[in-house]
Amino acid sequence: MSRGFITIGIDTDTDKVKNNYVLALSLKACDPTAEICIVVEKSQSDAIAKKYGSAFDYIVELPFGNTGYADGFHGSNIWQILHCTPFEETIYLDYDTFLLDVDIPLLWDKFKNYDIAMPVSARTYRNHIINKMHMFETEIAYQLPTFHNELIYFKTGSKLAVEWFKLADPIFQNWRESYNVFFKEKKPQTFNKNILCNLVTGNLDCYQEVGIFLNNYYDLHTKGQYFWNEDVPVELTELLNTWYSSKYGMFIENSLINSGIIHFRDENLITEEIRNDFKSIVDYKEATSQTT
């Protein structure tokens, strides 16, 4: 059974695909045999291949076009990944994610009993279980699941996965109407992919079937880090000192993440040093494999 990773790479006014590139490099640094597919806008595959193609095994254009083009919320295309994946088993990852020293075969093994799955929780930079109180206010208010949908595993041909993406189609394409229908009182202020994914899962009533605990999944959302102050900046680097060591991993203040799947959110955290380090690891592993 073919397995691989998929991510959506759509530029806005800045180069966002450079983060998908870091994601791809980090995957191949963990496992040189890992395959990754990037999903791009129509007519953009050649440009992506020219600039970043060596990191991606597949470049696929959105089959139904960029449904978030008008308002810039490109995460609304998540419903299309079932139609894009070239794999029988797929792990979707948001573009602002990278992996450090993750055992990829072991990661796949964790999903062996699932048809579709999302993490039920995540860790903070201090390695505590994340504080959901401020991150999932809407979901808590409407008794929806509080899953982290920046990572989604699915089997392409499974009934539950097909049902999930089929329902995600109208909910995401008409997200404003979805807000009006399902959230009568407390409404999200703007598009939120995670809320909409949790809305899909809640409407299918498949909480137990899709929730999975991944011990090495980190979410660096500032509202989940136990700062006990609602008025915290969105960008983690505005609040805390961060630096990267090729030998040890990611330091945030006096805490270290040396292994895990890290949804970093703050693009300022990804430096040229990190990109170059991942590229050096991948190049070294490729050269070593060719000589053995």
Residue pairs with C-beta under 8 A, 6 or more apart in sequence:
1 88
1 89
2 35
2 86
2 87
2 88
2 89
3 35
3 87
3 88
3 89
3 90
3 108
4 34
4 35
4 36
4 37
4 57
4 58
4 85
4 86
4 87
4 89
4 90
4 91
5 27
5 34
5 35
5 36
5 37
5 90
5 91
5 92
5 93
6 36
6 37
6 38
6 39
6 81
6 84
6 85
6 87
6 90
6 91
6 92
6 93
7 20
7 23
7 24
7 36
7 37
7 38
7 39
7 92
7 93
7 94
7 95
7 97
8 20
8 38
8 39
8 40
8 74
8 75
8 77
8 78
8 81
8 95
9 16
9 17
9 20
9 38
9 39
9 40
9 48
9 95
10 16
10 17
10 40
10 41
10 66
10 68
10 74
10 77
11 17
12 72
12 74
16 95
17 38
17 40
17 48
17 51
17 52
17 95
18 52
18 275
19 95
19 96
19 267
19 270
20 38
20 52
20 95
21 52
21 55
21 275
22 98
22 270
22 274
22 275
22 278
23 36
23 93
23 95
23 97
23 98
23 99
24 36
24 38
24 52
24 55
24 56
25 55
25 275
25 278
25 279
25 281
25 282
26 98
26 99
26 100
26 278
27 34
27 36
27 99
27 104
28 34
28 36
28 55
28 282
28 285
29 99
29 278
29 281
29 282
29 285
30 99
30 100
30 101
30 102
30 103
30 104
31 104
31 105
32 282
32 285
32 286
32 289
34 104
35 57
35 58
35 87
36 55
36 56
36 57
36 58
37 56
37 57
37 58
37 59
37 60
37 84
37 85
37 86
37 87
38 48
38 52
38 56
38 58
38 59
38 60
39 60
39 61
39 62
39 77
39 80
39 81
39 84
40 48
40 59
40 60
40 61
40 62
41 61
41 62
41 65
41 66
41 69
42 61
42 62
42 65
42 66
43 61
44 61
45 59
45 60
45 61
48 56
48 59
49 56
49 59
53 59
55 282
58 86
60 84
60 86
62 77
62 80
62 84
63 80
63 83
63 84
64 80
64 83
66 74
66 77
67 76
67 77
67 80
67 172
67 173
68 74
68 75
68 76
68 77
71 191
73 175
73 191
73 193
75 94
75 191
75 193
76 172
76 173
76 175
76 191
76 193
76 196
77 172
78 92
78 149
78 152
78 168
78 172
78 193
78 197
79 165
79 168
79 169
79 171
79 172
79 173
81 90
81 92
81 152
81 165
82 154
82 156
82 161
82 162
82 165
85 156
87 156
88 155
88 156
88 157
89 108
89 111
89 153
89 154
89 155
89 156
90 153
90 154
90 155
90 156
91 107
91 108
91 111
91 151
91 152
91 153
92 151
92 152
92 153
92 154
93 150
93 151
93 261
94 150
94 151
94 263
96 263
96 264
96 265
96 266
96 267
97 150
97 151
97 261
97 262
97 263
97 264
98 262
98 264
98 270
98 274
98 278
99 260
99 261
99 262
100 249
100 250
100 257
100 258
100 259
100 260
100 262
101 249
101 258
101 259
101 260
102 216
102 259
102 260
102 261
107 214
107 261
110 212
110 214
111 117
111 153
111 212
114 153
114 155
114 209
114 210
114 212
115 154
115 155
115 158
115 159
115 160
115 161
115 209
116 152
116 153
116 154
116 155
116 158
116 160
116 161
116 164
116 209
116 210
117 152
117 153
117 154
117 210
117 211
117 212
118 147
118 148
118 149
118 151
118 152
118 153
118 197
118 201
118 210
118 211
118 212
119 147
119 148
119 151
119 211
119 212
119 213
119 214
119 217
120 145
120 146
120 147
120 148
120 211
120 212
120 213
121 129
121 130
121 132
121 148
121 213
121 217
122 129
122 130
122 148
122 217
122 218
122 219
122 224
122 263
123 129
123 130
123 215
123 216
123 217
123 218
123 219
123 260
124 130
124 131
124 218
124 219
124 220
124 224
124 225
124 226
125 218
125 220
125 225
125 236
125 240
125 252
125 253
125 255
125 257
126 225
126 226
126 255
127 255
127 257
128 226
130 219
130 221
130 224
130 225
131 223
131 224
131 225
131 226
132 140
132 146
132 224
133 140
134 223
134 224
134 230
135 146
135 219
135 221
135 223
135 224
136 146
136 198
137 186
138 144
138 183
138 186
138 187
138 188
138 192
138 195
139 145
139 146
139 195
139 198
140 146
141 185
141 186
142 182
142 183
142 186
142 202
143 202
144 195
144 198
144 199
144 201
144 202
145 198
145 201
145 202
145 207
145 211
146 198
147 194
147 197
147 198
147 201
147 210
147 211
148 194
148 217
148 219
148 263
149 193
149 194
149 197
149 198
150 194
150 219
150 263
151 214
151 217
151 261
151 263
152 197
153 212
154 161
154 164
154 165
155 161
160 204
160 206
160 209
160 210
163 204
164 200
164 201
164 204
164 206
164 210
167 200
167 203
167 204
168 196
168 197
168 200
170 178
171 178
171 196
171 199
171 200
171 203
172 178
172 196
175 191
175 196
178 196
178 199
179 187
179 188
180 187
182 199
188 195
201 207
201 210
214 261
216 259
216 260
216 261
217 260
217 261
217 263
218 257
218 260
218 261
218 262
218 263
219 263
219 265
220 236
220 252
220 262
220 263
220 264
220 265
220 266
220 269
221 263
221 265
222 232
222 233
222 234
222 235
222 236
222 239
223 230
223 232
225 236
227 239
232 239
233 239
234 265
234 266
235 266
235 268
236 242
236 252
236 264
236 265
236 266
236 269
237 266
237 268
237 269
240 252
240 253
241 252
241 253
242 250
242 251
242 252
242 253
242 269
243 251
244 250
244 251
244 271
244 273
244 274
244 277
245 251
246 273
246 277
248 256
248 258
249 256
249 257
249 258
249 259
250 256
250 257
250 258
250 262
250 269
264 270
